[in-house]
Each structure stands twice: as structure tokens, then as C-alpha cells.
């Protein structure tokens, strides 16, 4: 199946993603931490390097942003706890992204044209949406936009904001673009001045697509049994500032119908949503493992220096076979460093991994 990887950054979507991350405290470092725990060796040094640099870029560009700015909050504050990746700006930019228009203003203008033409042709908002809005021409549509928006599965306060945005979409997009422009200029300059970021990201997906077509990759990542879409060309849009966002859908322009696959910079071929949805199960398993008093004592002892199975067993007064099982379980979750010397395995508490895990627990609960 034919595909094309888009190599030019789409600045409307990139800048919206960056400011959404900043406004809501989304950190590329947290994304790396989650992936280390749940994907293990699949998180390569190249991915870590890329994500750490993107975190630095976001912090530098947003250094002078006032987090309490009312306009920033209106556009970028997340919808509600059930939709942590949704904001007014996110829905406008990503639901109707126009392929072929990488510039900030040209993509925004294309979105306005698409929305207005769709509404005039009888399309309406489907209530079956989540991180993006869906337009449909199915029968039984509420005639009024107000009723369509208030049928969407978002909190009431956010529904009101979204209704205002869509009711006057041209004015809303002009306000959004004007707000974004100074940030977009800085971000585009930085991304283009560091071409390794793009070659690193594009190179990873090219290697994946040589073995598996983009549509099949999307099906696996999204966890679908089957996936809708056209049988024709698929455009792949790798994104820098959208760390874990993945979307696949049908689209069209004046010339063709096609599929569009958007892949965040932290997405990997193995990071499908079934794994992401099991984060709580994974955290629960690790918490259960370290809740055992013996294992907690092992971590405490090994935080002061390395030791080996028989030495620990003797010091703690337990059977060596039981000690071996405790060490294996802690090591399984990356909470220990292991070194082999003279046929003996030495262990030491992996302090960085332990701190990362505790931070992950906190951010998962708070988000």
C-alpha cells in the first residue's frame, strides 16, 4: 500500500501541542519514564535523547509564558479528567488538520474552509468522539450546533467553550493563530536548525514501514480488530511536540481521498493503546511487589552498597532460595542494578529507576 512520510513540520499542530503540554504540565520526561517501565528495551537511547531535547525546547520557548493567562487557559486547558488530552485548540487543530498546508496560517485557513463547507453540505458533529471531533452525514442529526455540541461526551463547562469556538470558527481561529504566531516562529526556527530530530524520527518509522504497512501499524497501535480507511495512499505525519498522540482516519482534499496517520514523537510500534490502558495494572503490580516488607528491606540495604544473594540472605536471616525470588522480582521491574563478577551476581538499588517510578505514580494519580 502506497504511503508518504511528511517531512515538513506542521506548525499549527506542533505549536498547539507544545502549548497544551506546557499549560497542563505534560512532560516528555514523564512519557520516557512510563515507556521505560512498560516497554523496556524498546525505549532506545535515540528515543530518550530526542524526547529530552524536545523537553528542553519546550521549556526554553515557553519560559516567559504566564500560565495564568486567561487566553492561554481558554484555548489549552484540558477538557476534563476523562479526556486529559483534549482542549479547544487541540480539537480544532487535530480534528481537521489539512494535509498540504504546513504553514500556521494556511492550515488554519484550510480548517475554516473545511468546517464551513462541511456544515453547509449537511455534515454534523457525531457524538461518538473522544480526542478528536468527527463529522458525519448520518440521519437523525440535531439541527442546531448547540444541541450537537452538548451531546458530546465532555464536561458542561468545556462544552460551552467548544460551542463558542465552533459557532464563530473563523474568528476563533484568527484569535488562536494570532496568539500562536510568536511561539510558532521560535519553534519552527529551532526544529529546522536541528535536522537530526527529524531524521531520527522519520528514520525510525521508515524502518518500521519497510516490514509493516502504516495501516497495519496503526491497527496495532490503536488496538483495533479492523481499521477503517481508504484503500489508497496513506500520509504519515510524525509530530515532535505531541508526545504520545496517535490518530488514524480518512481524509480528502481537492485532488484525492487518502488516509492520515499522525504519530507523536514518543509513539513506538509497540506502544499500542492496550498497553497504555494497562498502566494502572502495571503500577499496581510494582507497588504490590515492593509492598512486601522483605523486599522493602532489600531495597533499603542495597541503597547503601551492593551485595549478593547469599550474603543478603545471611544478613536478613532468610533462606537463600527465597532471597533469590525476592531479588528476581525486584530486578524484573528494573529496581535493581545487576553486575556479574567472578560467577557471582551483585545487586544494588537502582535509585534513579526507583525515583522515576515514584514520580510516575504521582503524575498518574494527579492526571
N, C-alpha and C positions, 0 to 999 in steps of 0.2 A: 504494500500500500504506500502510495506516494506521501512524503512528508517534507516539511521545510522548517528548519530551526531559525527563528527570527533572532538576528544578532544585534539589532539596534535597541537600546533601552527605550521603553515606552514611558515617557516622563510623567504623564498624568498618573498612571498606575503606580509607578515607582515612588513618586513624591507622596501620594496619598498613603501608601503602605508605610513609608518612613514616619510620617506624622502620626499615623494611627498607633504605630509601635511606641513612639515617644509619649503620646498622650496617655496611653493605657499601661505603660510600664512593661511592655513586651520586650524581652531581652534576647538577643541572639545567643548569649551565653547560656541562658536557661534552656533554649532549644538544644544546644550542644549537650548539656547535662542530661536531658531526657533521652536523647539519642544514645549517649554512651551507655546508659543503664539498660535500655531496652533493645538496642540494635548491635551493641558490642563492637566487633571488629569492622562492621560495615561503615562506621564513622571513621573515615580515613583522616590522616594528617592534613590532606589538602582541604577537606571539608571544614575541619576545625580552623585552619588558617584563614579560609575565606570568610567564615562566619565571624571570627574575631575581628577581621578588618572591617567588615560591614558594621559591626557594633561601634567601632571607633569612628567611622564616617558619620553614622547617625548622631553620635554624641557631639562630634565637632560641629556639624551643620546645625544642630538644634540647640547649641549651647546657650543662645540668647533668647530662646523661646520662653514666653511666660506660660507655664502650664495652666494658669487660671484664666487665660484669655477667653472671653465668652465665645468668640467666633471659632476659636480652636475647639473648644468643648462641644459647640453645637454641631460641627461637622464631624468630629473624630471620636467623641466619647462613645464607648461601646453600647450596644442596644440594651442588653440585659444579661443576666447571669447565664441564661440558656443559649445565648448567641454571642459568645465572647469575641468572635472575630468579625462582628458586624457593626458598622457605623453608617451614618448618612453618606459620607464621602466614599466609603468602601462600596456600598451598594450602587451608587451612581457610576463609579469608575470601572468596577469589575463586572457588573451585570451586563453592561452594554459596550464593552471595550471594542473599539473599531480597528480592525486589522488594516494596515496600510497607512495609518496616521500616527506615527510615533511622537510627533511634537505635542507639547502640552495643550496649546490652544486648538490645534487642528483635531485632536482626538476628542476634546470637549465639544467642539462644534459638531463633529460626527455623531456623538452620543445624543446631542439635542435633536439633530435631524432624524436620527433613527427613532427616538422616542415619539416625536411629534407625528412622524409618518405612520408609525405603528398604531398609535391611538386613533388617528384619522381613518385607518383602514379597518378598525374594529377590534384590534387586539386589546386584551385586558390583563391585569395582574392575576396570575394564578395564586391561590392561597397555599399551594404546595411548594414552598420555597424555604430557604434557610440562609446560607451565606451569600446567596445571590438572588436577585429578583428574576422571575420567569414570566414571559408573556405568552398568552395562549389565545386561540380563537374558538375554543370550545364553547358550546352552547351553555346557557344558564348564567351568563356573566351579570354581575351587578352593573347597572348602567353608570352609576356615579363613581368617580375616582375615590371619593371619601369612603364609600362602602367597600371598595376593593382593598384599600389600604388597611382599613380596620378589620378586615378578615385575615390579615397576615399574622403569623404567629409571634408577634413581638409585644413587648410591654406597651401599655397605653401611651405613656409619655413619649416613647420613641415613635409610635405610630403617628402622633401629632406632628412631630418634627419631619418625618418622612413625607407625610401628606403635604405639608407646606413646601417641601423641596420639589416634589413632583408636580404640584399644582402650578408652579411657576418655574418650570425646569430651566428655561433659558436664563432667567435672572439668577437662579440658584447656581448654575454652572459658571456664570460670569463672576459671581462673588467668590466661588471656590477657586477658580483659576487665578483671579487677582490675588487671593491670599497665598496661593501656592507658588507663584512665579519666582520670588526671590530664593525660596528653598530649592525649587527645581533647577534654577540656573547653577547654584552651587553643587547640587548633587550630580547633575549631568557632567559638569566640568571634572568632578572627582572621578566619576566612573570611567570617563573617556581617557583620563590621564593614567589610569591603572588597568591597561588592557588585559593583564593576567587574570583579573577577576572574571571577565567574560570568557576568555579562552579556557579557563579552568572549569567553569560551569557548563559551557557548551560542549567541551571535550568529554565530560563525564556522560552526558546524555547521548552524544553521538555513539559512544562505545556501547551503551545500553541498547540503543535502537538498531545497531548492527545485528543484534541477536533477537530482539523482540520488537515488533512494530509499536509505535506510540499508542495506538488504540488499545492494544493488549496490556501495555504498561499501565495505562490509565485505569483499565478494568481491575488490575491487580491492586494498584494503589488505593483506589476508591472502594475496593471490596465488593464490586458488583458481580452478580452471576452473568449478566449480559449488560452491554452498554449501548445506549442509543447513539445515533450519529449517521452521517453520510458515508457512503462507500468510497467517496473521492478523497481529495487531499486533506491532510491534517497539518495545520500550522501549530508549531510548538513555541510558546513564549516563555523562556526561562526568566525568572524575576530575581532581582538582587534583594530588594528591601522587604519582600514578603516571604518571611522565613519558612513557613510550613503550609502555605496555601496551595491547594491543588484543585483544579476545576477542569471539566471536560464537557463540551457541548457543541451543538450545531450552530452555525452562523452563516451569514451570507453578506456579500457586497453587491455592487452593480454588475460585477462580472462573473461571479461564481458562488456556488454553495460549498461549504467546507466545514471541517471540524476544527475546534480550537482547544488546545491543551495548554493550560497555564501551570507552571511548575515553580514553586517557591525555592529559594536558594538552599533551604535546609531539607528539601524533599530528596529522597533516595528511592531507588527501585524497590526496596524492601520496606519502606515506611508507610505501609498501607493503613487505612483508617481502622481496620480491625485491631491492629497493634496499638494505634493511638487510643482507641476506645477502651483498651485494657490497661491503661496507665494506672488506674486506681487499683486494679488487681495486682499489678506488679509492685506498686508501692506497699500494698498490704502484705505481700509475700515477704518483702525485705524487712518490713517492720516486725513481722512475726518472727523472722529469723533472728533479729538482734534483740528481741524482747526476752529471749531466754537468758537467765541470769549468768549461766556459764559462758555464753558467747559474749555477753557484755564485759565480763571479767577478762576474757581473752583479748578483746579489743583494747581494754584499758592497759593490760600488761604489755601488749605488743606495741602500744603507742610510745613506750619508753625504750624500746630496743627490740631487736629481732630475737627469735628463738625458734626451736624446732619441736616436733610433736612430742617426743619422749620427755624432753626437758620440761615442757609446759605441763604435761600430764603429771609428772612427779611433783612439780611445784604446786599444782592445784589439787593433788590427791585424787585424781580420777583415772580410769582405765585408758590406756593408750589408744585402743580402738575407738572409744567414744570421743577422745580428743581429735582423732583423725577425721571423724564425721563432722565435728563442730568446725574444724578448720576448712574442710571441703565446702561446707555450706557458706561460710563467710567469704571464701575465695571465689565461689560461684558468682556472687554478686559484686565482685570487684572491690571488696572492702579490705583486702589484704594484698600486700606485695609479696611475691614468692620468688626466691632465688635458690638455685641448686648449687651446692658446693660439696665436693668430695662425697657424692652419692647421698647427701642429706639435703632435704628441702627446708629452707629457712623462711620464716614468715615475719611480716611486720605490718602494722596497721597502715593502710593507705589513707593517710589523713586528708589529702585533697579530695579523694572519692567520697569519704565519709561526710566532709563538709558540703560537697556538691549535693549529696543525697539529702541531707537535712535541709538545704536550701530548696531543693526540688519539692520536698514535702510541703514546705511553707508556701511556695509560689502556687503549687497545685491547689492547696486548700483555699488560699486567698483569691485565686482566679475562678 
